[in-house]
Amino acid sequence: MFKRILIANRGEIALRVIRACRELGIESVAVYSLADADSPHLEQADHRVCIGGAKSEQSYLDMTAILQAAEQTECKAIHPGYGFLAENALFAEMCAQLKFTFIGPSPHVIRLMGDKATARRTMEAAGVPVVPGTRDIIGDVGQALCTAREIGFPVLLKATAGGGGKGMRVCRDEAGFEPAFREASFEALKAFGNQGLYLEKFIEGGRHIEFQFMADGFGNAVHMGERECSVQRNHQKLVEESPSPVVDAALREEIGAIVSRAATRIGYVGAGTMEFLRDSDGKHYFMEVNTRLQVEHPVTELCTGFDLVQEQIRVAANCTLSMSQGDVALTGHAIECRINAEDPFEGFRPSPGTVESFAPPAEAEGVTVRVDTHVKPGYRIPPYYDSMICKLIVHGADREAARVGMLDALARFEVAGIKTTIPVHQRILADDGFARGDYDTGFIGRLLG
């Protein structure tokens, strides 16, 4: 096992990894930017190193600074968390060259799955169903339009190097296709340095369902059930739950087996998520593989009883999986709300500033309440990074117990000094359609208008 791990991230996820390290008897090294010098998560780390300026490219995206910090603190491994460098194949490669263990899959697998067009071909070859569309990057707008006509409108243009909804455009007819193609290509180039696009049939009323899996370096892979992530705004998830209201045990095992086989086939090691789009007929189509820990991993942890971060670390240390497929069972139901420092009544404008009071709900009768956050009263939220400040997770005996428990927890969550998205979450959880489990990726658009 590792003696000391550097955490190449910040805030809530950095604190989550620090706690996992502590429970495994491993020392933690927290890196931080000048803007995060007073971040509460630093108090929990065994060591801390400033790696640069406030902007991400001056600190959390500065590979050299992070690797130098790992060298000077004599770390043997680096945990990237999620975001920043978590799915950067070059960074994983540099770690390997300098003899640091990157806690995640190999650079080859990250590249394979990071290019969406390549990932699509790879998964299709592995027997995973894919949405009808192009096998390769489309060369120009003329070729793309011909392909769109063959597939049939509506279609979805997607950046091959994409993520977070950038470089994506829905085209419902030919009239808007050319400007949408140019916009998506330009946005992809600006966001990822890669203007390549591919094309898929756009599935109306689809549901976003993802399967968590873990794999070790000895050919073992298990799936840990699914999460429903259809409550999204601009392709950004707001609420996640496990299990999905529309996936039964038989379907879970059928898709889960496909996921595990595919992970083994590509030589995956570590935690990963395979994302699917479910159409109105109940068919599931491959979307992508996230080669990292997901923000919403706590709902899986509460339903299975396994600590995914500790499992990541063990597997990276060349241990076999601590569980077999037979050990994995979903118990009860969990719902997670991502609480952002945003003003939902002003177009979700970011709301950085000083947190005057911060009192998350404690345990409640009949449910388990979990709060993953680094925030405390007096903390000043910097304007440079993602606006998520907290993850509120509730686990109950069944879905209704979790939903009602979440509404109660949201009502008792006290925050002052900044605006948050709590009112939106309350509206979501109270909606009749959500209560019935009858929703899709267009839910937020219909709810908020």
Secondary structure by P-SEA (a helix, b strand, c coil): cccbbbbccccaaaaaaaaaaaaacbbbbbbbccccccccccccccbbbbccccccccccccaaaaaaaaaaacccbbbbccccccccaaaaaaaaaaccccccccaaaaaaaacaaaaaaaaaaaccccccccccccccaaaaaaaaaaacccbbbbcccccccccbbbbccccccaaaaaaaaaaaaaacccccccccccccbbbbbbbbbbbccccbbbbcbbbbccccccccccccccccccccaaaaaaaaaaaaaaaaaaccccbbbbbbbbcccbbbbbccccccccccaaaaaaaccccaaaaaaaaaaccccccccccccccbbbbbbbccccccccccccccccccccccccccccbbbbbbccccccbbbbcccccccbbbbbbcccaaaaaaaaaaaaaaccccccccaaaaaaaaaacccccccccccaaaaaaac
